[in-house]
Structures are given as structure tokens and as C-alpha cells.
């Protein structure tokens, strides 16, 4: 299987070269000449067609954290509105921030500006996001009695601004790109609320998992039910695809991932697909190299790989039944434009033709030069299979 894949990859690479025509939009082209853009569907954005395995002229591109602190326009908003929760819970600000990269770079995916912890207040878990410190959970969960106090999430009541923002974004983007929503995966959310915030060693969540597994399973069940509702809500309000972030699942060993993460993501996917069978669900778990074969077992449509995994190897290990997203190292954006171009080329060639969303292997890093992000998008949108 590996040799067949390598042969196919070499064949694709041999047919693709990078040129810079007079308009300076780099493209992959075949030996017969420059591939001109084809007429695209007016009903489906490129990203959705690519995920569904339809023929596309190039991989769609968007970047995690494409709306954020590296942009001068975002920094200006932060000066006026220093609270992250205000920026992420005010409809007008959410829409404005979400559209900032869209107006400048025209990515193929426009993701909602929000946070995976946004639902917590509606679940009776008070929290804040403190500048310089990150998430702070005021009453960390430690016991079965604490879990009992956690309410299942009703998004239309607790976060109506999310629905309103998605509806506006859908109209603003007008199907020229896919509007993306996102949620946190149950184990990652549980890690935050048990640890009391971010963690280096995850000792509290693991103590709960290994000494009181029933308590943790009860919490995970509530998060799974709630996040399924949240995805359904986002889809109803305009999200055309939703990414599930399981940022901390890779702190688990494979056997523990199979107990404390995988079944709950699978439950979310199964629940959502019952009501929204066609919405693509993307799973991202940073540092997932040791879990790659297990990620498609969740039932998601797309697995997003981080940069520590070679894209060709990741493709092979995932199999053909799932699309792939990623996975350029965010640090590459600190390099020269020539270096950025070469890494994009390498990633796209290794991903092969179709069922690939070009992205970073993690979010854009603070301090990334905005002009380098612009170059990334220019090169990416100039590619042709």
C-alpha cells in the first residue's frame, strides 16, 4: 500500500511545476500549459466540494486563527474592547472580526470568531479568559456532586449571539467561501473545567479518569450531548462545516483515548449526522501522530493533521475514506516568501489530488508578519492540480 501511494505521489509531483505568470499568481500547471480557472459551482463553496470528493481545480485554503492578533485591524479592536469575552460574545464584534481575514485574503473558509469555552456559562460553569493567563474556571469540577450541577447546554438560550453572527456571516460571504463553526471536544472541555484552566501535566483530569472514571464519564456524556446540540444549532444558523477541537486528547495514551475521547466524539458525530447528514465535520487534535489510525473511527469527514506528521505518511495512515486538512508548520510563516512557497508546494504534493484542505498544522502564531499570511493565501489560491 505504501509503495503504491509513493508511486502515485511521485507521478503527481512529476506532472506539477510551479510557475509565475505575468500576474504573479503562482500556479501548479501540467506540461500542456497553464491550467486556467474553471467555472465553479454557484451553489457549493470549493471547500465543501473538495471534502465531498468532487473534482476541484485546487485545494481550498483557510488558516486556523486567521482572525487574530497578528492582524493590525484586530489589534485596533482589542484596544477598544480589551475583554476577549466581549469580543467573542458581541454579535457586531464577532462578525467584524470573523470577516477581517475574509476582506483581506479571501480564504475558502470563514470561521466564526469564538472560543471552545463559550458554552460553559450556559452549562453552569462560570469562567473567564484573562489576558496573559488564558482560561480561568472559577469552580473546578472535582466530584460527582460537581458534575450534577452541570447543566446540558441549550445554545439558543445561552449563546444566541453565535447564531445571529453565523446567519450574518453566511449572508456576507454569500457562498463565495464556506462558513465554518466550531466546538470543543468533550475530553478537552473536561480537561479545562477539571484542571481549572490550562495545564502542563493534566494531573487532575488524569487523577479523576483513573481513580473515579464514572465521574469523568458522566461529565463527558454531558459535554457530548451538549456539543452535539451546539453543532446542530450552528448548522441551523448558517455554518456549512464545523471543526471539533480536541486539543488535549493527545495527552492520553491510545488505550485511554479509546475510553475517554473517541466514543464521545463518535457520539457527537452520530447525533449530528442524524439531523444534518451532509454537514462536513472536521476533527483537529494537535500532536496526534500516535493516534492517527484511530481518528477516522470517530466518523468525522475530515481529519486535520498537525505539522509534526509528514503529510504523505498521514494520508497513508488515515486511509482513503476520510479527507485531510493541514498541515504546514505555523512557524514557516516567519520564513522568506520563497520558503513559504516551497513548503506549500511540498504539502500539496504529498496530500495528492482531491479531498485536501490546505491549512496550517496549528493556529497562526502571534507576531506572524501579516504580509507573509497574504503571500500564503496568494500562493495557495494560485495552485492548480
C-alpha positions in Angstrom: 0.0 0.0 0.0 2.8 2.4 0.9 4.7 1.7 -2.3 1.5 2.3 -4.4 0.9 5.6 -2.6 4.6 6.7 -3.1 4.4 5.8 -6.8 1.2 7.8 -7.2 2.7 10.7 -5.3 5.8 10.7 -7.5 3.6 10.7 -10.6 1.6 13.7 -9.3 4.8 15.5 -8.4 6.3 14.9 -11.8 3.4 16.5 -13.6 3.3 19.6 -11.4 5.6 22.5 -11.6 5.3 26.0 -10.1 5.4 28.9 -12.5 4.9 32.6 -12.0 2.9 34.1 -14.9 2.7 37.8 -15.6 0.1 38.4 -13.0 2.5 36.9 -10.4 -0.1 34.4 -9.2 1.8 31.2 -8.7 0.1 28.1 -10.1 0.7 24.4 -10.5 0.3 23.6 -14.1 0.7 20.4 -16.2 3.2 20.0 -19.1 0.4 21.0 -21.5 0.3 24.6 -20.2 -1.1 26.8 -17.5 -4.4 25.5 -16.2 -6.9 28.3 -16.3 -9.6 28.5 -13.6 -12.7 26.5 -14.3 -16.2 27.7 -13.8 -17.1 26.9 -10.2 -20.5 25.9 -8.7 -22.6 28.8 -7.6 -24.3 26.7 -5.1 -21.5 25.0 -3.2 -18.2 26.6 -2.0 -14.9 25.0 -3.1 -14.2 23.7 0.4 -17.4 21.6 0.5 -16.8 20.2 -3.0 -13.3 19.2 -2.0 -14.3 17.5 1.2 -17.0 15.5 -0.6 -14.5 14.2 -3.1 -15.8 16.2 -6.1 -13.3 17.3 -8.7 -11.8 20.6 -7.9 -9.1 22.7 -9.6 -7.1 23.3 -6.4 -7.2 22.5 -2.7 -9.3 25.0 -0.7 -7.4 27.0 1.9 -8.1 28.7 5.2 -6.0 29.1 8.3 -6.7 28.3 11.9 -6.6 31.6 13.9 -6.8 33.5 10.6 -8.7 36.1 12.6 -6.5 37.2 15.4 -3.7 39.2 17.0 -1.2 39.1 14.1 -3.6 41.4 12.2 -3.3 45.2 12.8 -7.1 45.6 12.3 -7.7 43.1 15.1 -5.2 44.8 17.4 -7.2 48.1 17.0 -10.4 46.3 18.1 -8.6 44.9 21.1 -7.5 48.4 22.2 -11.2 49.5 22.1 -12.5 46.2 23.6 -9.8 44.6 25.8 -12.1 41.8 27.1 -11.9 38.7 25.0 -15.3 37.6 26.1 -16.8 40.9 25.0 -15.1 40.5 21.6 -16.4 36.9 21.2 -19.9 37.4 22.7 -21.0 40.6 20.9 -22.6 40.0 17.6 -21.2 43.0 15.8 -17.7 42.4 17.0 -17.8 38.7 16.2 -19.0 39.4 12.7 -16.4 42.2 12.2 -13.5 40.1 13.5 -14.6 37.0 11.6 -14.7 39.0 8.3 -11.4 40.8 8.8 -9.3 38.0 7.1 -12.1 37.4 4.5 -11.9 41.0 3.4 -8.1 41.0 3.1 -7.2 37.4 2.0 -10.4 35.9 0.6 -9.9 32.4 2.2 -12.1 29.5 1.1 -13.3 29.1 4.7 -14.5 31.9 7.0 -14.5 30.6 10.6 -16.6 32.1 13.4 -14.6 34.1 15.9 -15.4 32.5 19.2 -13.8 30.1 21.8 -14.4 26.5 22.6 -15.2 27.5 26.2 -18.0 29.9 25.1 -20.8 27.3 26.1 -19.5 26.9 29.7 -21.5 29.7 31.2 -24.7 28.2 29.8 -23.8 24.9 31.4 -23.5 26.5 34.9 -19.7 26.5 34.8 -18.5 30.1 35.5 -15.3 31.1 33.7 -13.3 33.9 32.2 -10.5 34.4 29.8 -7.8 36.6 31.3 -5.3 38.4 29.2 -1.8 36.9 29.8 -3.2 33.9 31.7 -5.8 32.3 29.5 -8.9 30.5 30.7 -9.8 30.5 34.3 -12.5 28.2 35.7 -13.8 29.7 38.9 -15.1 26.4 40.5 -13.2 23.5 39.0 -15.1 20.2 38.9 -13.8 17.5 41.3 -16.7 15.4 42.5 -19.8 13.7 41.3 -21.8 16.4 43.1 -20.0 19.0 41.0 -20.9 17.1 37.8 -24.6 17.1 39.0 -24.6 20.8 38.9 -23.5 20.9 35.3 -26.5 21.7 33.0 -26.9 20.4 29.5 -26.4 23.2 27.0 -29.3 25.0 25.3 -27.5 27.2 22.7 -30.5 29.2 21.5 -31.0 30.4 25.1 -27.3 30.7 26.2 -25.5 31.9 23.1 -28.0 33.5 20.8 -25.2 35.8 19.6 -23.5 32.8 18.0 -26.5 32.0 15.9 -27.0 35.7 14.9 -23.4 36.1 13.9 -23.4 32.9 11.8 -26.5 34.0 10.0 -25.0 37.4 9.2 -21.7 35.8 8.1 -23.5 33.4 5.7 -25.1 36.4 4.0 -21.9 38.4 3.9 -19.8 35.7 2.5 -22.6 34.7 0.1 -21.3 31.2 -0.7 -18.1 32.5 -2.1 -16.5 30.6 0.8 -17.7 28.1 3.4 -18.8 29.5 6.7 -17.2 27.4 9.5 -18.4 26.9 13.1 -16.5 25.0 15.8 -16.8 23.3 19.2 -14.6 21.8 21.8 -14.5 18.0 22.1 -15.7 16.5 25.4 -12.3 15.4 26.8 -10.7 18.8 26.1 -13.6 20.7 27.7 -13.5 18.4 30.7 -9.7 19.0 31.0 -10.2 22.7 31.3 -13.0 22.5 33.8 -11.3 19.9 36.0 -7.8 21.4 35.8 -9.3 24.9 36.4 -7.7 26.2 33.2 -4.7 25.3 31.0 -2.4 22.7 32.3 1.1 21.3 31.7 0.8 17.8 33.3 -3.0 17.2 33.3 -2.6 15.5 36.7 -6.1 16.5 37.9 -8.0 15.2 34.9 -6.0 12.0 34.9 -6.5 11.5 38.6 -10.2 11.7 38.0 -10.0 9.4 35.0 -8.0 6.7 36.7 -9.5 6.9 40.3 -13.1 7.9 39.6 -13.8 7.0 36.0 -17.6 7.0 36.4 -17.5 10.6 37.5 -15.5 11.6 34.4 -17.7 9.6 32.1 -20.7 11.3 33.5 -19.2 14.7 32.7 -18.0 13.6 29.3 -21.6 12.4 28.5 -23.0 15.9 29.3 -20.4 17.6 27.1 -21.1 15.2 24.3 -24.8 15.7 24.4 -24.3 19.5 24.7 -21.8 19.8 21.9 -23.9 17.8 19.5 -26.7 20.3 20.2 -24.3 23.1 19.7 -23.2 21.8 16.3 -26.8 21.3 15.2 -27.6 24.9 16.3 -24.6 26.3 14.4 -25.6 24.4 11.3 -29.2 25.6 11.5 -27.9 29.2 11.8 -25.6 29.1 8.8 -22.4 27.0 9.5 -21.6 24.9 6.4 -19.0 22.8 8.2 -17.9 22.5 11.8 -14.5 21.8 13.3 -14.2 19.8 16.5 -11.1 20.8 18.5 -9.8 18.0 20.8 -6.7 19.9 21.8 -5.8 17.9 24.9 -6.8 14.4 23.8 -3.3 13.7 22.7 -2.3 13.9 26.4 -3.9 10.5 26.6 -2.3 7.1 25.8 -4.0 5.3 22.9 -5.9 3.0 25.2 -7.2 5.9 27.3 -8.1 7.9 24.1 -10.3 4.9 23.2 -12.1 5.2 26.5 -12.2 8.9 27.3 -12.3 10.7 24.0 -13.1 8.6 20.9 -16.5 7.3 22.0 -17.7 10.7 22.9 -16.6 12.3 19.6 -18.3 9.4 17.8 -21.5 10.0 19.8 -21.4 13.7 18.7 -20.9 12.8 15.0 -23.6 10.1 15.1 -26.1 12.5 16.7 -25.3 15.4 14.3 -25.5 13.2 11.2 -29.0 12.0 12.2 -30.3 15.6 11.7 -27.6 17.1 9.4 -26.3 14.2 7.3 -24.5 16.4 4.8 -22.6 18.8 7.0 -18.8 18.1 7.0 -17.3 17.6 10.4 -13.6 18.2 10.9 -11.5 16.8 13.8 -8.3 18.5 14.9 -6.1 17.2 17.7 -2.7 18.7 17.9 0.2 16.2 18.4 -2.0 13.3 17.2 0.8 11.4 15.4 0.4 8.4 17.7 -3.4 8.3 17.3 -3.8 8.9 13.5 -5.4 5.5 12.7 -7.9 5.9 15.5 -9.1 9.4 14.4 -11.3 8.3 11.5 -13.0 5.8 13.8 -14.9 8.8 15.2 -16.8 9.1 12.0 -15.7 12.6 11.0 -15.4 13.6 7.4 -12.0 15.4 7.7 -9.0 14.8 9.9 -6.8 17.9 10.4 -3.1 16.9 10.9 -0.6 19.0 12.8 2.9 19.7 11.3 4.7 17.0 13.2 3.2 14.4 10.9 4.5 14.1 7.3 1.5 14.7 5.1 2.2 11.7 2.8 2.5 9.4 5.8 -0.6 10.9 7.4 -2.6 10.4 4.2 -1.5 6.7 4.0 -2.3 6.1 7.7 -5.7 7.7 7.5 -6.8 5.7 4.5 -9.0 6.8 1.6 -12.3 7.1 3.5 -11.6 10.5 5.1 -10.4 13.9 3.8 -7.4 15.5 5.2 -6.6 19.1 6.4 -3.3 20.8 7.0 -0.5 20.8 7.8 2.1 23.5 7.2 4.1 24.4 10.3 2.9 27.8 11.5 6.5 28.7 12.0 7.0 28.6 8.3 5.2 31.9 8.1 8.2 33.6 9.7 10.4 32.4 6.8 11.0 34.0 3.4 8.3 34.1 0.8 10.3 31.6 -1.3 10.5 29.2 1.7 6.7 29.6 2.4 6.0 28.8 -1.3 8.2 25.7 -1.2 6.5 24.3 1.9 3.1 24.9 0.4 4.1 23.0 -2.7 5.5 20.2 -0.7 2.4 19.8 1.4 0.0 19.9 -1.5 2.1 17.4 -3.5 2.2 15.0 -0.5 -1.5 15.3 0.1 -2.3 14.3 -3.5 -5.2 15.4 -5.7 -8.5 16.0 -4.0 -10.0 15.6 -0.6 -7.5 18.0 0.9 -8.0 21.3 2.7 -4.8 23.3 2.8 -4.2 24.8 6.3 -1.6 25.1 8.9 -0.8 22.4 11.4 -1.9 24.7 14.2 -3.2 28.3 14.6 -1.3 31.3 13.3 1.3 32.4 15.9 1.1 35.9 17.4 3.7 38.1 15.7 3.4 36.4 12.4 4.0 39.0 9.6 0.7 39.9 8.0 2.3 40.1 4.6 3.5 36.5 4.9 0.0 35.4 5.6 -1.1 37.3 2.5 1.6 35.5 0.5 0.5 32.1 1.8 -3.0 32.8 0.5 -1.8 34.2 -2.8 0.3 31.1 -3.5 -2.4 28.7 -2.3 -5.1 30.3 -4.4 -2.8 30.2 -7.4 -2.3 26.5 -7.3 -3.8 24.2 -9.9 -3.8 20.4 -9.8 
